[in-house]
Amino acid sequence: MRMRRKRNLEPRLAACSDLLLARGRPCLNLKEAAQNYRALLDFSAVFGNDNAVHLEIGCGNGGFVAEIAKRNPELNFLAVEVCSNVALTAMERIREEGIQNVRFLNIPAEILPCYLPEKSVARIYLNFSTPLPEKGREKQRLTSPRFLAIYRNILQAGGEIRQKTDSRDFFEYSLNQFRACGFTVREVCYDLHRSEYAAENIVTEYERNFSERGIPICRAVAALVG
C-alpha cells in the first residue's frame, strides 16, 4: 500500500533544509547518475568537525539513528531514506530532540557514490532492510553484490557493515554475499536479544514488534579488511 502523502510535506521538508543534504535523483537513470554525477559532501563543512562518519541506510522513522547519535556525540551520522514522507518523520524527530550530529540524504541507495567520497565512512548500518525474497529482485536487496560494491567504495579500510534482520533466509543470503565479496564476517548470532550483544543493542519500535511476536532477530558484522 502506498503511504499517503503527509500534509504540508514540502513546507515541512523546507523547514528541515539544514538537516537535508540531498533529495531525489540527479537524473532518471540511476546507473547513469551513480557513474557520472558527483556532488561530493565535505563532512568537515557539514558537521563542523572531523569526527568519524557512520551511515544508516534505510533509517525509517529515525528511532535508531536518534538513539545512537545521542549515545555517541563524538561521532557523526548520515541517515539515508528514499521515501520523503518517512524521511520527514525522522528529520522532525531529530530536530525536536535537538540532536546535532545527524544529517539526512533523501535519495535511493544506488546513488550514494554521487554524494559520499571514497573511503569516507567508518561504519554502515543495515537495520531490517526489506528482504525482497523474489528471485527476480535479488539485485535490489541491500546486501546484493552490486550494493556491496558501493559499500566497499565508500567504506574506509577496516570499516564495517552491521546488519540486523528478522528474516532468517535474508540473513543467510547476506552472510554468503558478504563472504563472496571479500568481507570478513564475525559476531554472527541468530537470536540477538538472547545473545552477548543484547546489552548494547538499540531496540527500535519496529524491532520490538517482531520480538514480541516471538520472531528472533539475526545480527552480524561484516568487516572490510585491507
C-alpha positions in Angstrom: 0.0 0.0 0.0 1.3 3.4 -1.0 1.8 5.7 2.0 -0.5 8.8 2.0 1.4 12.0 1.3 2.0 13.9 4.5 0.1 17.2 4.9 2.3 20.2 4.0 5.1 17.9 3.0 7.1 20.4 1.0 7.0 23.3 3.6 7.9 20.8 6.3 10.8 19.5 4.3 11.9 23.1 3.7 11.9 23.7 7.4 14.3 20.8 7.8 16.6 22.0 5.0 19.6 22.4 7.3 19.4 18.7 8.0 18.7 17.5 4.5 21.9 17.3 2.4 20.4 15.9 -0.8 17.0 14.8 -2.2 15.7 12.8 -5.1 17.9 11.8 -8.1 20.0 13.9 -10.4 18.7 12.1 -13.4 16.1 9.5 -14.2 18.6 6.7 -14.9 20.1 5.6 -11.5 23.0 3.8 -13.1 23.9 6.8 -15.2 23.7 9.1 -12.1 25.9 6.8 -10.0 28.5 6.7 -12.7 28.6 10.3 -13.8 27.1 12.7 -11.3 29.2 14.0 -8.4 28.3 16.4 -5.7 30.6 15.1 -3.0 30.0 16.2 0.5 32.6 17.8 2.6 31.9 16.2 6.0 34.1 18.7 7.9 32.0 21.5 6.5 28.7 19.7 7.0 29.3 18.7 10.7 31.8 21.4 11.7 34.3 18.8 12.8 36.5 15.9 11.6 34.8 13.1 13.6 34.2 9.7 12.1 31.1 9.3 10.0 28.6 6.4 10.4 25.9 5.7 7.8 22.5 4.2 8.2 20.8 3.0 5.0 17.0 2.9 5.3 16.6 4.9 8.5 12.8 4.7 8.6 11.2 7.0 11.3 14.7 7.7 12.7 14.4 5.8 16.0 17.7 4.1 15.6 19.8 7.0 14.4 18.4 9.3 17.0 19.3 7.0 19.9 22.7 6.0 18.6 23.6 9.7 17.9 22.6 10.6 21.4 24.8 7.8 22.8 27.8 8.8 20.7 28.1 12.6 20.4 31.7 12.1 19.4 30.5 10.6 16.1 28.7 12.0 13.0 25.8 10.2 11.5 24.3 10.2 8.0 20.8 8.7 7.6 19.5 7.6 4.1 15.8 7.2 3.4 14.4 7.0 -0.1 10.8 7.9 0.9 10.3 11.6 1.5 7.3 11.0 3.8 9.4 8.7 6.0 12.5 10.9 5.9 10.4 13.9 7.1 9.3 12.0 10.2 12.9 11.1 11.0 14.1 14.7 10.4 11.4 16.2 12.5 12.3 13.8 15.3 16.0 14.8 15.2 15.0 18.5 15.2 12.5 18.1 18.1 15.1 16.2 20.2 17.8 18.8 19.5 20.3 16.2 18.2 23.2 18.0 16.5 25.3 15.1 14.9 22.8 13.7 12.3 22.2 14.7 8.7 20.0 13.1 6.0 20.0 12.0 2.4 16.6 11.5 0.9 17.9 9.5 -2.1 18.0 5.9 -3.4 21.0 4.0 -2.0 22.1 3.3 -5.6 23.4 6.8 -5.9 25.3 7.1 -2.7 28.6 7.4 -4.8 27.2 10.7 -6.1 27.5 12.3 -2.7 29.8 10.2 -0.5 33.6 10.4 -1.1 35.6 7.2 -1.5 36.8 5.7 1.8 34.9 8.3 3.9 32.6 6.2 6.1 33.7 4.1 9.1 30.5 2.0 9.6 27.3 1.2 7.8 24.1 0.1 9.5 21.5 -2.1 7.7 18.6 -2.4 10.0 15.7 -4.5 8.9 16.2 -3.9 5.2 13.4 -5.3 3.0 14.3 -8.9 2.2 12.8 -8.9 -1.3 12.7 -12.7 -1.5 11.5 -12.9 -5.1 14.3 -14.3 -7.2 13.9 -11.6 -9.8 14.6 -8.9 -7.3 17.9 -10.0 -6.0 19.8 -7.0 -7.4 17.5 -4.7 -5.3 18.5 -6.3 -2.0 20.7 -4.0 0.0 23.2 -6.9 0.5 23.4 -7.9 -3.1 26.8 -7.8 -4.8 26.0 -4.5 -6.6 25.3 -2.8 -3.3 28.2 -4.4 -1.6 30.4 -2.9 -4.3 29.1 0.5 -3.4 29.8 0.0 0.3 33.3 -1.2 -0.4 33.9 2.0 -2.3 32.7 4.3 0.5 34.0 2.4 3.5 37.4 3.1 5.0 39.9 0.3 5.4 38.8 -1.6 8.4 35.3 -0.3 8.1 32.3 -2.5 8.7 28.7 -3.2 8.0 26.4 -4.1 10.9 23.2 -5.9 9.8 20.1 -6.7 11.8 17.1 -8.5 10.3 14.1 -10.6 11.3 14.4 -12.7 8.1 16.5 -15.8 8.5 16.6 -16.5 4.8 17.7 -13.0 4.0 20.3 -13.2 6.8 21.8 -16.4 5.3 21.8 -14.8 1.9 23.6 -11.7 3.3 26.2 -13.8 5.1 27.0 -15.6 1.8 27.3 -12.4 -0.1 29.5 -10.7 2.4 31.9 -13.6 2.3 31.8 -13.8 -1.5 32.5 -10.1 -1.9 35.6 -10.2 0.4 34.2 -9.1 3.7 35.3 -10.9 6.9 32.1 -11.9 8.8 32.1 -12.0 12.6 29.8 -11.7 15.6 27.1 -13.8 13.9 24.1 -14.5 16.1 20.6 -15.8 15.3 18.8 -14.6 18.4 20.2 -11.1 19.2 18.0 -10.5 22.3 19.4 -13.6 24.0 23.0 -13.1 23.0 26.0 -11.4 24.4 25.3 -8.4 22.1 21.9 -7.7 23.6 23.1 -5.1 26.2 24.4 -2.7 23.6 21.6 -3.2 21.1 19.3 -0.3 20.3 15.8 -1.8 20.1 13.6 0.2 17.8 9.8 0.1 17.8 9.9 -2.0 14.6 12.3 -4.4 16.2 10.3 -4.6 19.4 7.2 -5.6 17.4 9.0 -8.6 15.9 10.5 -9.6 19.2 7.1 -9.5 21.0 5.7 -11.9 18.3 8.5 -14.4 19.1 10.5 -13.7 16.0 14.3 -13.9 16.7 16.5 -11.1 15.4 19.6 -12.1 13.4 22.7 -9.9 13.6 26.2 -9.9 12.1 29.2 -7.7 11.4 30.9 -7.7 8.0 34.3 -6.1 8.2 36.4 -4.7 5.2 40.0 -5.8 5.7 42.6 -4.1 3.6 
